[in-house]
């Protein structure tokens, strides 16, 4: 009898241990959701792509196929999705005032940067170069940066402000440069475009002068700057090795971790969170490409948020029923906007909003 009781006790202990291990595995595989997910409507049933998100939760993007009848849209919870008129595939930025900067075709059939404002509509930013201009970024003060290009192949960056209009930007290397990001202090992240065999260099154009970003490791490419003057960058360390980098306001940088080939959208917000998408292929993907879809191979996308406290958070685990989610923007509330494919093959914007109680807020 004692032997039988002992066997029952050991069995109960083993069962309890199995339940504990199972619970731990389940919590690791299915963690409590950190985000509330909203699939935004399409515009007129067309493929609809998100591009930018402000701190008020408004989303701006584009509907249509590349180089066809592309339409600029604005979405918010109060008014839904609205058609703001034609545009060309290009960066789209919305700020907290609801202003939107992007690019459209001019009367001469050239690309031309513009500003859209609530209640006012569109305004062209000024005379473009011989071959047109593009708006690339905007801050909450309504300052816009971009670049123009001419028939000689020169790229000239500009800053536009309502009072001063369009002014040309210069780096210590000269005027051939491309502006990529601007914060509310007016600091502008600029790539100086090398001539001939000279390589590209990066500068931060401050209202008080310019600062070289040569402190970054060779092969690093900065992508965005936040209002604390911190910068997110990707280091191309040679071969397939890529690393996500973060630099604080003193320009002290650190490698966060190694990443795969990534999309050109890498955003840092004022919480020093970074959102981005990687292109990656597993062994199963290689087999599928070889035997199932060898004519049309598709890399698998994996999107992440890096948080200074929580570390790297895979976003795809919260996107049940969606494929190929691509990060497009990240606001200062920690919300993320991207584009994904739904179960029925539609291309739709997807909004991830953090659940406050799960973030200790």
Helices and strands as residue ranges (DSSP letters): H 2-29, E 35-39, E 48-53, E 59-63, E 71-76, E 80-86, E 93-94, E 100-105, E 111-117, E 121-124, E 133-138, E 144-149, E 155-161, E 165-168, E 177-182, E 188-192, E 201-206, E 209-212, E 220-225, E 231-236, E 242-247, E 253-259, E 261-268, E 274-280, H 283-291, E 300-307, E 311-314, G 316-318, E 323-330, E 336-341, E 347-354, G 356-359
